[in-house]
């Protein structure tokens, strides 16, 4: 049985996207952006990512303790519900956060920052 994460570290690019959204004043914290990106990935790109096999490109971004991201355990519960085969919901959370932030970054580059406001 694989061990789950106790900290989630974003990729460098994912972190840059999160910081850009904080700078835009859409969000107050990069951790909030990361959770939003997870939800964005689930809602808009569910069939494009398998969080069990997704390879995060690097570990150059911000690091968050699980307790600060999921203090009530609801995120883990959601991911176990959506992916009943997982015993490592926070590995899935990290994959979905990085993937979602990457997709948001691609969208911003193509359509501009205003295109994200439709999802808020």
N, CA, C and O atoms as a MOPAC input file, in Angstrom:
PM7 MOZYME 1SCF
protein

 N      0.84600 1    -1.17800 1     0.00000 1
 C      0.00000 1     0.00000 1     0.00000 1
 C      0.89300 1     1.24400 1     0.00000 1
 O      1.78400 1     1.38000 1     0.83800 1
 N      0.64600 1     2.12900 1    -0.93300 1
 C      1.43200 1     3.35800 1    -1.05400 1
 C      1.08500 1     4.33500 1     0.06800 1
 O     -0.04900 1     4.39800 1     0.54300 1
 N      2.09500 1     5.08700 1     0.46800 1
 C      1.85900 1     6.11600 1     1.47700 1
 C      1.35300 1     7.37900 1     0.80700 1
 O      1.79700 1     7.74700 1    -0.28000 1
 N      0.42500 1     8.03000 1     1.46800 1
 C     -0.11800 1     9.27300 1     0.93700 1
 C      0.76100 1    10.44400 1     1.35200 1
 O      1.60700 1    10.31900 1     2.23800 1
 N      0.55500 1    11.56300 1     0.71200 1
 C      1.31100 1    12.77400 1     1.00300 1
 C      0.86500 1    13.40700 1     2.31700 1
 O     -0.29700 1    13.29000 1     2.70700 1
 N      1.77800 1    14.06700 1     2.98400 1
 C      1.43800 1    14.90500 1     4.13300 1
 C      1.63400 1    16.37700 1     3.77200 1
 O      1.19600 1    17.27100 1     4.49600 1
 N      2.29600 1    16.61100 1     2.65000 1
 C      2.47100 1    17.94300 1     2.08200 1
 C      2.23800 1    17.85900 1     0.58400 1
 O      2.55000 1    16.85300 1    -0.05300 1
 N      1.69500 1    18.91400 1     0.04100 1
 C      1.48900 1    18.99700 1    -1.40600 1
 C      2.36400 1    20.12100 1    -1.92800 1
 O      2.21200 1    21.27700 1    -1.53500 1
 N      3.28200 1    19.76800 1    -2.81700 1
 C      4.14600 1    20.76400 1    -3.44300 1
 C      3.74300 1    20.90300 1    -4.90900 1
 O      3.68600 1    19.92100 1    -5.64900 1
 N      3.46800 1    22.13900 1    -5.30800 1
 C      3.09300 1    22.42700 1    -6.68200 1
 C      4.32000 1    22.42700 1    -7.58800 1
 O      5.45400 1    22.51900 1    -7.11900 1
 N      4.07800 1    22.32200 1    -8.87700 1
 C      5.15900 1    22.50300 1    -9.84300 1
 C      5.45500 1    23.99900 1    -9.96000 1
 O      4.65800 1    24.83800 1    -9.54000 1
 N      6.58400 1    24.30700 1   -10.52200 1
 C      6.98400 1    25.70900 1   -10.69300 1
 C      5.95900 1    26.47500 1   -11.53800 1
 O      5.53300 1    27.56500 1   -11.15800 1
 N      5.56300 1    25.90400 1   -12.68600 1
 C      4.61600 1    26.59600 1   -13.55400 1
 C      3.25500 1    26.73300 1   -12.88100 1
 O      2.63500 1    27.79400 1   -12.95300 1
 N      2.79100 1    25.68900 1   -12.23600 1
 C      1.50000 1    25.75400 1   -11.53500 1
 C      1.52900 1    26.84300 1   -10.47800 1
 O      0.54800 1    27.56600 1   -10.30200 1
 N      2.63800 1    26.96400 1    -9.78000 1
 C      2.77600 1    27.99500 1    -8.76200 1
 C      2.74000 1    29.39400 1    -9.38900 1
 O      2.13900 1    30.31200 1    -8.83100 1
 N      3.38400 1    29.55100 1   -10.54700 1
 C      3.36900 1    30.84500 1   -11.24600 1
 C      1.94600 1    31.24500 1   -11.62600 1
 O      1.56800 1    32.40800 1   -11.48600 1
 N      1.16400 1    30.29200 1   -12.10300 1
 C     -0.22700 1    30.56900 1   -12.45400 1
 C     -1.00700 1    30.96900 1   -11.21000 1
 O     -1.77500 1    31.93000 1   -11.24300 1
 N     -0.81700 1    30.24300 1   -10.11700 1
 C     -1.50800 1    30.56700 1    -8.86500 1
 C     -1.14300 1    31.96800 1    -8.39900 1
 O     -2.01500 1    32.72600 1    -7.97600 1
 N      0.12900 1    32.31700 1    -8.47100 1
 C      0.56200 1    33.65200 1    -8.05500 1
 C     -0.01800 1    34.73300 1    -8.96200 1
 O     -0.35100 1    35.82300 1    -8.49800 1
 N     -0.13900 1    34.43500 1   -10.24700 1
 C     -0.73700 1    35.38800 1   -11.18700 1
 C     -2.20200 1    35.65000 1   -10.81700 1
 O     -2.66300 1    36.79000 1   -10.88000 1
 N     -2.92000 1    34.61500 1   -10.43900 1
 C     -4.32600 1    34.78700 1   -10.06400 1
 C     -4.47300 1    35.53500 1    -8.73200 1
 O     -5.43300 1    36.28300 1    -8.54500 1
 N     -3.54500 1    35.33900 1    -7.82800 1
 C     -3.56200 1    36.10600 1    -6.58200 1
 C     -3.26400 1    37.57700 1    -6.88800 1
 O     -3.90900 1    38.47000 1    -6.33900 1
 N     -2.29300 1    37.82300 1    -7.75800 1
 C     -1.93800 1    39.19700 1    -8.12700 1
 C     -3.09000 1    39.91700 1    -8.82700 1
 O     -3.20000 1    41.14100 1    -8.76200 1
 N     -3.94800 1    39.14000 1    -9.49800 1
 C     -5.10200 1    39.72200 1   -10.19100 1
 C     -6.21300 1    40.10800 1    -9.22400 1
 O     -7.18200 1    40.77000 1    -9.59800 1
 N     -6.05400 1    39.68300 1    -7.97600 1
 C     -7.01400 1    39.92500 1    -6.90600 1
 C     -8.30500 1    39.11600 1    -7.05500 1
 O     -9.31200 1    39.43900 1    -6.42600 1
 N     -8.28000 1    38.06300 1    -7.88800 1
 C     -9.39800 1    37.12300 1    -7.93100 1
 C     -9.41600 1    36.27300 1    -6.66200 1
 O    -10.47500 1    35.84800 1    -6.20100 1
 N     -8.22300 1    36.03000 1    -6.10300 1
 C     -8.06100 1    35.18300 1    -4.92400 1
 C     -7.12500 1    35.87000 1    -3.94300 1
 O     -6.32200 1    36.72300 1    -4.32200 1
 N     -7.24000 1    35.48700 1    -2.67700 1
 C     -6.35800 1    36.04500 1    -1.65100 1
 C     -5.09000 1    35.22500 1    -1.44300 1
 O     -4.05100 1    35.77900 1    -1.08300 1
 N     -5.16100 1    33.91300 1    -1.66500 1
 C     -4.04100 1    33.02400 1    -1.33900 1
 C     -3.81400 1    32.00800 1    -2.45200 1
 O     -4.75600 1    31.57200 1    -3.11400 1
 N     -2.55400 1    31.63800 1    -2.64700 1
 C     -2.25300 1    30.62400 1    -3.65600 1
 C     -2.84200 1    29.27300 1    -3.28100 1
 O     -3.17000 1    28.48000 1    -4.16400 1
 N     -2.98100 1    28.99500 1    -1.99700 1
 C     -3.58800 1    27.72000 1    -1.59300 1
 C     -5.05500 1    27.65900 1    -2.01600 1
 O     -5.55600 1    26.59300 1    -2.37600 1
 N     -5.73600 1    28.78800 1    -1.97200 1
 C     -7.12800 1    28.85000 1    -2.42400 1
 C     -7.19900 1    28.64000 1    -3.93400 1
 O     -8.09900 1    27.96300 1    -4.43100 1
 N     -6.25700 1    29.21700 1    -4.65100 1
 C     -6.20000 1    29.02600 1    -6.10400 1
 C     -5.96600 1    27.55100 1    -6.42200 1
 O     -6.57900 1    27.01000 1    -7.34200 1
 N     -5.08900 1    26.90300 1    -5.67000 1
 C     -4.80000 1    25.48600 1    -5.90800 1
 C     -6.05500 1    24.63900 1    -5.73300 1
 O     -6.30700 1    23.73400 1    -6.52900 1
 N     -6.83800 1    24.92300 1    -4.70500 1
 C     -8.08700 1    24.16500 1    -4.50300 1
 C     -9.08600 1    24.47800 1    -5.61200 1
 O     -9.79700 1    23.58500 1    -6.07400 1
 N     -9.14600 1    25.73600 1    -6.04300 1
 C    -10.00300 1    26.09400 1    -7.16300 1
 C     -9.57400 1    25.32900 1    -8.42300 1
 O    -10.41800 1    24.83200 1    -9.16900 1
 N     -8.28000 1    25.23900 1    -8.64800 1
 C     -7.76400 1    24.53300 1    -9.82200 1
 C     -8.12900 1    23.05300 1    -9.79800 1
 O     -8.42500 1    22.46700 1   -10.83900 1
 N     -8.11000 1    22.45500 1    -8.62100 1
 C     -8.53200 1    21.06800 1    -8.47800 1
 C     -9.99500 1    20.92900 1    -8.91700 1
 O    -10.33700 1    20.02500 1    -9.68000 1
 N    -10.84000 1    21.81800 1    -8.43700 1
 C    -12.25900 1    21.78500 1    -8.81300 1
 C    -12.42800 1    22.04500 1   -10.30900 1
 O    -13.25300 1    21.40700 1   -10.96300 1
 N    -11.64900 1    22.97900 1   -10.84600 1
 C    -11.69000 1    23.28500 1   -12.28400 1
 C    -11.32000 1    22.04700 1   -13.09900 1
 O    -11.98000 1    21.73300 1   -14.08900 1
 N    -10.26900 1    21.34600 1   -12.68300 1
 C     -9.84900 1    20.13600 1   -13.39200 1
 C    -10.93600 1    19.06900 1   -13.34800 1
 O    -11.21700 1    18.42200 1   -14.35700 1
 N    -11.54300 1    18.88800 1   -12.18800 1
 C    -12.60900 1    17.89000 1   -12.06500 1
 C    -13.81000 1    18.23400 1   -12.93100 1
 O    -14.36000 1    17.36500 1   -13.60700 1
 N    -14.21700 1    19.49300 1   -12.91400 1
 C    -15.41800 1    19.89700 1   -13.65200 1
 C    -15.19700 1    19.95900 1   -15.15700 1
 O    -16.06600 1    19.55100 1   -15.92700 1
 N    -14.04300 1    20.46400 1   -15.58400 1
 C    -13.84000 1    20.75100 1   -17.00400 1
 C    -12.91000 1    19.79300 1   -17.73700 1
 O    -12.87400 1    19.79600 1   -18.96800 1
 N    -12.16500 1    18.98100 1   -17.01400 1
 C    -11.17800 1    18.11400 1   -17.66700 1
 C    -11.12600 1    16.71900 1   -17.04300 1
 O    -10.09500 1    16.05000 1   -17.11200 1
 N    -12.21100 1    16.28300 1   -16.44500 1
 C    -12.23800 1    15.00800 1   -15.71200 1
 C    -11.73300 1    13.83900 1   -16.55400 1
 O    -10.97100 1    13.00600 1   -16.06300 1
 N    -12.15100 1    13.77100 1   -17.81300 1
 C    -11.78500 1    12.64200 1   -18.66400 1
 C    -10.38200 1    12.76100 1   -19.26400 1
 O     -9.90700 1    11.83300 1   -19.91700 1
 N     -9.71600 1    13.90600 1   -19.04300 1
 C     -8.39100 1    14.11300 1   -19.62300 1
 C     -7.25500 1    13.72600 1   -18.68600 1
 O     -6.10700 1    13.62000 1   -19.11900 1
 N     -7.55100 1    13.51900 1   -17.43200 1
 C     -6.48000 1    13.24400 1   -16.47100 1
 C     -6.78500 1    11.99900 1   -15.65000 1
 O     -7.90400 1    11.79400 1   -15.17900 1
 N     -5.77100 1    11.19200 1   -15.49900 1
 C     -5.83600 1    10.07100 1   -14.56600 1
 C     -4.87400 1    10.42700 1   -13.43800 1
 O     -3.66200 1    10.28100 1   -13.59100 1
 N     -5.40500 1    10.89400 1   -12.29900 1
 C     -4.51300 1    11.33100 1   -11.23000 1
 C     -3.62300 1    10.22500 1   -10.67600 1
 O     -2.62800 1    10.51300 1   -10.01100 1
 N     -3.95900 1     8.98000 1   -10.93600 1
 C     -3.12300 1     7.87300 1   -10.46800 1
 C     -1.81300 1     7.79000 1   -11.24700 1
 O     -0.80800 1     7.32300 1   -10.71200 1
 N     -1.81100 1     8.23200 1   -12.49300 1
 C     -0.62300 1     8.09800 1   -13.33200 1
 C     -0.02800 1     9.43900 1   -13.75600 1
 O      1.02800 1     9.46900 1   -14.38900 1
 N     -0.67900 1    10.53500 1   -13.42300 1
 C     -0.19600 1    11.85600 1   -13.82400 1
 C      1.15900 1    12.13400 1   -13.18400 1
 O      1.33300 1    11.96500 1   -11.97700 1
 N      2.09500 1    12.55400 1   -13.98600 1
 C      3.43700 1    12.87500 1   -13.50200 1
 C      3.58100 1    14.39100 1   -13.35400 1
 O      3.57400 1    15.11800 1   -14.34800 1
 N      3.70900 1    14.85600 1   -12.13200 1
 C      3.94900 1    16.27400 1   -11.87900 1
 C      5.34800 1    16.58800 1   -12.40500 1
 O      6.29900 1    15.88400 1   -12.06500 1
 N      5.49500 1    17.63600 1   -13.23300 1
 C      6.76000 1    17.85400 1   -13.92200 1
 C      7.94900 1    18.21600 1   -13.03200 1
 O      9.08700 1    17.88400 1   -13.36600 1
 N      7.70600 1    18.88800 1   -11.91000 1
 C      8.80000 1    19.25400 1   -11.01700 1
 C      8.21700 1    19.59400 1    -9.65100 1
 O      7.00100 1    19.58000 1    -9.46200 1
 N      9.09000 1    19.89700 1    -8.71100 1
 C      8.64700 1    20.23600 1    -7.35700 1
 C      9.15800 1    21.62600 1    -6.97200 1
 O      9.57000 1    21.85400 1    -5.83500 1
 N      9.12500 1    22.54400 1    -7.93100 1
 C      9.68000 1    23.87000 1    -7.70200 1
 C      8.71800 1    24.89100 1    -7.14600 1
 O      9.09400 1    26.05000 1    -6.97100 1
 N      7.48300 1    24.50200 1    -6.86200 1
 C      6.48200 1    25.46100 1    -6.39700 1
 C      6.27500 1    25.43400 1    -4.90100 1
 O      7.02500 1    24.79600 1    -4.16200 1
 N      5.25700 1    26.12700 1    -4.47200 1
 C      4.92900 1    26.23000 1    -3.04900 1
 C      4.55600 1    24.87700 1    -2.46100 1
 O      4.09700 1    23.97300 1    -3.15900 1
 N      4.76700 1    24.76800 1    -1.16500 1
 C      4.50400 1    23.54000 1    -0.43300 1
 C      3.42800 1    23.81700 1     0.61300 1
 O      3.52800 1    24.78000 1     1.37300 1
 N      2.40600 1    22.97600 1     0.64900 1
 C      1.29600 1    23.15700 1     1.58800 1
 C      1.10900 1    21.90600 1     2.41900 1
 O      1.13800 1    20.79100 1     1.89900 1
 N      0.91800 1    22.09400 1     3.69600 1
 C      0.60900 1    20.99700 1     4.59100 1
 C     -0.83400 1    20.57600 1     4.35300 1
 O     -1.70200 1    21.42100 1     4.13300 1
 N     -1.09000 1    19.28800 1     4.39400 1
 C     -2.44000 1    18.76500 1     4.18400 1
 C     -3.43600 1    19.39000 1     5.16500 1
 O     -4.57800 1    19.66500 1     4.79900 1
 N     -3.01100 1    19.61000 1     6.39200 1
 C     -3.90000 1    20.20300 1     7.39300 1
 C     -4.40300 1    21.57100 1     7.00900 1
 O     -5.51500 1    21.94600 1     7.37900 1
 N     -3.60200 1    22.33200 1     6.27000 1
 C     -4.05500 1    23.65700 1     5.84500 1
 C     -4.93900 1    23.58900 1     4.60300 1
 O     -5.74300 1    24.49100 1     4.37000 1
 N     -4.80100 1    22.53400 1     3.80500 1
 C     -5.61900 1    22.39200 1     2.60300 1
 C     -6.91200 1    21.62300 1     2.84900 1
 O     -7.90900 1    21.84400 1     2.16100 1
 N     -6.89900 1    20.73200 1     3.81500 1
 C     -8.04300 1    19.85200 1     4.02900 1
 C     -8.24400 1    19.59500 1     5.51900 1
 O     -8.21100 1    18.44900 1     5.96600 1
 N     -8.44900 1    20.64800 1     6.27400 1
 C     -8.52900 1    20.53000 1     7.72800 1
 C     -9.70000 1    19.66500 1     8.19700 1
 O     -9.62500 1    19.04900 1     9.26000 1
 N    -10.76900 1    19.61600 1     7.41900 1
 C    -11.93800 1    18.83300 1     7.83400 1
 C    -12.04000 1    17.47800 1     7.13600 1
 O    -12.97400 1    16.71900 1     7.39500 1
 N    -11.09700 1    17.17000 1     6.26100 1
 C    -11.09400 1    15.87800 1     5.58100 1
 C    -12.07000 1    15.74900 1     4.42300 1
 O    -12.19700 1    14.67300 1     3.83900 1
 N    -12.75700 1    16.82300 1     4.08400 1
 C    -13.75500 1    16.75500 1     3.02500 1
 C    -13.13400 1    16.56200 1     1.64000 1
 O    -13.72300 1    15.90600 1     0.78100 1
 N    -11.96100 1    17.12500 1     1.42600 1
 C    -11.29100 1    16.94000 1     0.14300 1
 C    -10.92800 1    15.46700 1    -0.05900 1
 O    -11.16000 1    14.90400 1    -1.12900 1
 N    -10.36500 1    14.86100 1     0.96100 1
 C    -10.03300 1    13.42500 1     0.86800 1
 C    -11.28800 1    12.59300 1     0.62900 1
 O    -11.27500 1    11.66100 1    -0.17500 1
 N    -12.35900 1    12.92600 1     1.31800 1
 C    -13.61600 1    12.20800 1     1.14100 1
 C    -14.13200 1    12.34700 1    -0.29000 1
 O    -14.55800 1    11.36300 1    -0.89500 1
 N    -14.09500 1    13.55400 1    -0.82800 1
 C    -14.52700 1    13.77600 1    -2.20800 1
 C    -13.70800 1    12.93400 1    -3.17700 1
 O    -14.26300 1    12.26900 1    -4.05100 1
 N    -12.40100 1    12.96500 1    -3.02100 1
 C    -11.54900 1    12.23100 1    -3.95600 1
 C    -11.69800 1    10.72300 1    -3.80800 1
 O    -11.61300 1    10.00100 1    -4.80100 1
 N    -11.91700 1    10.23600 1    -2.60300 1
 C    -12.17700 1     8.79500 1    -2.42000 1
 C    -13.51500 1     8.39800 1    -3.03700 1
 O    -13.68300 1     7.27200 1    -3.50500 1
 N    -14.45700 1     9.32400 1    -3.03300 1
 C    -15.76400 1     9.05400 1    -3.64500 1
 C    -15.65500 1     9.01900 1    -5.16600 1
 O    -16.20700 1     8.13200 1    -5.81700 1
 N    -14.92900 1    10.00300 1    -5.73200 1
 C    -14.77300 1    10.06900 1    -7.19000 1
 C    -13.85000 1     8.98100 1    -7.72600 1
 O    -14.01900 1     8.50200 1    -8.84700 1
 N    -12.88000 1     8.60400 1    -6.91400 1
 C    -11.88300 1     7.60500 1    -7.30300 1
 C    -11.83200 1     6.52900 1    -6.22100 1
 O    -10.89500 1     6.50800 1    -5.42300 1
 N    -12.81900 1     5.63700 1    -6.17900 1
 C    -12.90000 1     4.65900 1    -5.08000 1
 C    -11.71000 1     3.70500 1    -5.00400 1
 O    -11.50700 1     3.06000 1    -3.97500 1
 N    -10.93300 1     3.60800 1    -6.05700 1
 C     -9.77100 1     2.71100 1    -6.04000 1
 C     -8.58500 1     3.29700 1    -5.27500 1
 O     -7.62300 1     2.58300 1    -4.99500 1
 N     -8.63900 1     4.59100 1    -4.93200 1
 C     -7.46400 1     5.21200 1    -4.32000 1
 C     -7.41800 1     5.06600 1    -2.80000 1
 O     -8.43100 1     5.15500 1    -2.10600 1
 N     -6.21700 1     4.84100 1    -2.32600 1
 C     -5.95300 1     4.91400 1    -0.89200 1
 C     -5.03600 1     6.10600 1    -0.61300 1
 O     -4.56900 1     6.30200 1     0.50900 1
 N     -4.78800 1     6.90100 1    -1.66500 1
 C     -3.89100 1     8.04500 1    -1.56200 1
 C     -4.55800 1     9.30100 1    -2.15200 1
 O     -4.12200 1     9.80100 1    -3.19000 1
 N     -5.59400 1     9.80300 1    -1.50600 1
 C     -6.32300 1    10.93600 1    -2.08400 1
 C     -5.48300 1    12.20300 1    -2.23500 1
 O     -5.77800 1    13.02800 1    -3.10000 1
 N     -4.45700 1    12.37700 1    -1.42500 1
 C     -3.67200 1    13.60800 1    -1.53400 1
 C     -2.66500 1    13.55700 1    -2.68000 1
 O     -2.26400 1    14.60100 1    -3.19400 1
 N     -2.25700 1    12.37100 1    -3.07900 1
 C     -1.47700 1    12.25600 1    -4.31600 1
 C     -2.37000 1    12.65300 1    -5.48300 1
 O     -1.92400 1    13.33200 1    -6.40800 1
 N     -3.62800 1    12.23100 1    -5.44100 1
 C     -4.58700 1    12.60800 1    -6.46700 1
 C     -4.83800 1    14.11800 1    -6.42400 1
 O     -4.91900 1    14.76600 1    -7.46700 1
 N     -4.95800 1    14.66900 1    -5.22300 1
 C     -5.20900 1    16.10500 1    -5.08600 1
 C     -4.07300 1    16.90400 1    -5.71600 1
 O     -4.31100 1    17.87600 1    -6.43300 1
 N     -2.85600 1    16.49600 1    -5.44900 1
 C     -1.70500 1    17.20600 1    -6.02500 1
 C     -1.74000 1    17.14100 1    -7.54500 1
 O     -1.54700 1    18.15600 1    -8.21300 1
 N     -1.98200 1    15.97600 1    -8.08700 1
 C     -2.05400 1    15.82800 1    -9.54400 1
 C     -3.14500 1    16.73600 1   -10.12500 1
 O     -2.92300 1    17.42300 1   -11.12200 1
 N     -4.29700 1    16.73200 1    -9.50600 1
 C     -5.40600 1    17.53900 1   -10.00500 1
 C     -5.13700 1    19.03600 1    -9.85700 1
 O     -5.52900 1    19.82100 1   -10.72100 1
 N     -4.48600 1    19.42900 1    -8.79400 1
 C     -4.13900 1    20.84300 1    -8.60800 1
 C     -3.16000 1    21.31100 1    -9.67600 1
 O     -3.36800 1    22.34700 1   -10.30800 1
 N     -2.10100 1    20.55200 1    -9.87400 1
 C     -1.09200 1    20.93300 1   -10.86500 1
 C     -1.69200 1    20.90400 1   -12.26600 1
 O     -1.46800 1    21.82200 1   -13.05500 1
 N     -2.44600 1    19.86500 1   -12.57700 1
 C     -3.08400 1    19.76800 1   -13.89000 1
 C     -4.05400 1    20.93100 1   -14.09700 1
 O     -4.04900 1    21.56300 1   -15.15300 1
 N     -4.87900 1    21.21100 1   -13.10000 1
 C     -5.85100 1    22.29800 1   -13.20500 1
 C     -5.17900 1    23.64700 1   -13.36400 1
 O     -5.62100 1    24.46300 1   -14.17300 1
 N     -4.12100 1    23.89700 1   -12.60900 1
 C     -3.39500 1    25.16300 1   -12.74600 1
 C     -2.72800 1    25.27500 1   -14.11400 1
 O     -2.67800 1    26.35900 1   -14.69500 1
 N     -2.22300 1    24.17000 1   -14.62100 1
 C     -1.62800 1    24.17000 1   -15.95600 1
 C     -2.68200 1    24.51100 1   -17.00400 1
 O     -2.43200 1    25.31900 1   -17.89900 1
 N     -3.85300 1    23.90100 1   -16.89600 1
 C     -4.94100 1    24.19100 1   -17.84100 1
 C     -5.40400 1    25.64200 1   -17.71700 1
 O     -5.67900 1    26.29500 1   -18.72400 1
 N     -5.49100 1    26.14700 1   -16.48900 1
 C     -5.86700 1    27.54900 1   -16.30100 1
 C     -4.81600 1    28.46800 1   -16.92600 1
 O     -5.15900 1    29.46700 1   -17.55800 1
 N     -3.54700 1    28.13300 1   -16.75000 1
 C     -2.47900 1    28.92100 1   -17.36400 1
 C     -2.57300 1    28.92700 1   -18.88100 1
 O     -2.38700 1    29.96800 1   -19.51000 1
 N     -2.86000 1    27.77500 1   -19.47200 1
 C     -3.03500 1    27.69400 1   -20.92400 1
 C     -4.20400 1    28.56300 1   -21.37200 1
 O     -4.12300 1    29.25500 1   -22.38700 1
 N     -5.28100 1    28.52100 1   -20.61200 1
 C     -6.46100 1    29.32200 1   -20.94200 1
 C     -6.14800 1    30.81700 1   -20.84700 1
 O     -6.54900 1    31.59100 1   -21.71500 1
 N     -5.44400 1    31.21800 1   -19.81100 1
 C     -5.06500 1    32.61800 1   -19.64900 1
 C     -4.18200 1    33.06800 1   -20.80700 1
 O     -4.35500 1    34.16700 1   -21.33400 1
 N     -3.23300 1    32.21700 1   -21.20300 1
 C     -2.34100 1    32.56200 1   -22.31400 1
 C     -3.08700 1    32.71100 1   -23.63000 1
 O     -2.72700 1    33.56100 1   -24.44400 1
 N     -4.11600 1    31.90600 1   -23.85800 1
 C     -4.89800 1    31.96200 1   -25.10000 1
 C     -5.94700 1    33.06700 1   -25.09700 1
 O     -6.08500 1    33.81300 1   -26.06600 1
 N     -6.68900 1    33.15900 1   -23.98300 1
 C     -7.88400 1    34.00000 1   -23.95700 1
 C     -7.79900 1    35.19100 1   -23.01800 1
 O     -8.70000 1    36.03000 1   -22.99500 1
 N     -6.73700 1    35.27300 1   -22.25100 1
 C     -6.57100 1    36.37000 1   -21.30900 1
 C     -7.12200 1    36.01700 1   -19.93100 1
 O     -7.88200 1    35.06400 1   -19.76000 1
 N     -6.71500 1    36.80800 1   -18.97600 1
 C     -7.09400 1    36.56900 1   -17.58000 1
 C     -8.58900 1    36.68800 1   -17.35800 1
 O     -9.14300 1    35.99600 1   -16.50400 1
 N     -9.24500 1    37.54200 1   -18.10400 1
 C    -10.69200 1    37.71700 1   -17.92400 1
 C    -11.48800 1    36.44000 1   -18.16900 1
 O    -12.59200 1    36.29400 1   -17.64300 1
 N    -10.95000 1    35.51400 1   -18.95700 1
 C    -11.66200 1    34.28900 1   -19.27800 1
 C    -11.87700 1    33.41600 1   -18.03700 1
 O    -12.78600 1    32.58500 1   -18.01900 1
 N    -11.07000 1    33.59100 1   -17.02600 1
 C    -11.18700 1    32.81600 1   -15.79500 1
 C    -12.36000 1    33.28300 1   -14.95600 1
 O    -12.92100 1    32.50300 1   -14.18700 1
 N    -12.73600 1    34.54100 1   -15.09200 1
 C    -13.80500 1    35.09100 1   -14.24500 1
 C    -15.13700 1    34.36700 1   -14.44800 1
 O    -15.98700 1    34.39600 1   -13.55800 1
 N    -15.33200 1    33.73300 1   -15.57100 1
 C    -16.56900 1    32.98300 1   -15.81800 1
 C    -16.70600 1    31.79600 1   -14.86300 1
 O    -17.81400 1    31.30900 1   -14.63800 1
 N    -15.58600 1    31.32700 1   -14.30100 1
 C    -15.60200 1    30.16300 1   -13.42000 1
 C    -15.67300 1    30.52700 1   -11.94300 1
 O    -15.76300 1    29.65100 1   -11.08200 1
 N    -15.63200 1    31.81000 1   -11.66100 1
 C    -15.61700 1    32.24500 1   -10.25400 1
 C    -17.01200 1    32.44200 1    -9.72800 1
 O    -17.18800 1    32.80600 1    -8.56500 1

